Amino acid sequence: MKGIITVLGKDKVGIIAAVCTFLSARQVNILDISQTIVQGYFSMLMIVECPDNTDFAQVAEGLHSIGLGLGLEIKLQREDIFESMHRI
C-alpha cells in the first residue's frame, strides 16, 4: 500500500532523521522524496510503500506525534485518495 507523507514547519536539525528512522523501524520504504527550505520553513513530500500488514492509522498517528514533538505538521495519507481525486 502506498502513501504520501507531508511535513511542514520551521526548519530545525533532525527532521529528516526522525521521520526516516521512524519509517525504517516499520519497514516502510521511501520511493521518492523532495524537500526544500524557504526562508527558514521546511517542507518535505515523500511517496512511501508500506508492507501489506502495516496498520496505516498507527503509522499516521506515530508520524503525527513526531511532528508534535518537533513543532511540525506531519501527515500520512493513502495514495488512493489522490488517485480518486484525479479521476473525478
N, C-alpha and C positions, 0 to 999 in steps of 0.2 A: 504494500500500500504506500503510495506516495503522498507527501505533504509539503506544504510551503510554510517556512518559518520567516517571520519578520521581526526585526529587532530595531528599536528606535530609542534614542535618548542622548544625553550628554556623554561625550566621549570620555573614557577612562581606561586605565590599564586593566587587562584581563577579561574583557568582554568575550572575545572570540574563544579564548582558552576555556572559560566557564561553560559556554554553550557547547563547544566541541567535546569537552571532557564528559559532560552530561550525556550527549548523544552517543559517544563511543561506548560508554558503560552499558548502554541499552541496545548495542549492535545496530544503531541507526546509521545508515550510510549516506554521506553527503554526495549528491550527484552534481550539484552546481552551486556556486556561491558567488555573491557580488557584495562588496562592502565599500562604503565611502564615508568620508568625514567632510562636512561642510560647515565652516565657521564654528567648529567645536561640537557639532552634533553628529553622532554616529548613526548610520543606517546600514542594515545588512538584510539581504534576501537570500534564503537558502532553499534549494529543492532537495528533499531528502526521501529516502526509501526506508520504510520500517519493515522489520521482519513480520511475517504473517501473524505471529502470535502476540504482537505488540498491543498493549492496552493504550490506544491512541489518546484517550481522555487523560490517562495518568501521565503520559509524556507531556501533553499540553499543559497540565497543571504544574508539573515539575519545572518546565521552562518558564511558566508564569511566575513561579516562586523565585527562580533565579533572577528574573527581571526585577521583582520587588526588592530583592537584596541588593541589586546593583543600581536601583533607581531608573530602570528601563522598562519599556513595554515590549514584552516578547510574546508573540502569538504563533501557534501552530494550527494550521487549517488543512483540511483534506484537499488534495488536488482536485478531487471530483467536483467540489464546489465551483472552482474556476472553470473547469471543463463545461459544466452545466450552464454557467453564465454566458459562455461564448456560443452556445447552441440556441439560445433564446432569440 
